[in-house]
């Protein structure tokens, strides 16, 4: 699995949990925007974690 795929899955799951546990309503458009932004930031996030 690519790191980008993993990051995408983590972001999707995070939004699912916010919806399930905290009853947040997240539009499909916002979900797309958030996951796209995370994918573009994966390299920077990885560098911060080292």
Buried (B, 14 or more C-beta within 10 A) or exposed (E): EEEEEEBBEEBBEBBEEEEEEEEEEEEEEEBEEBBEEBBEEBEEEEEEEE
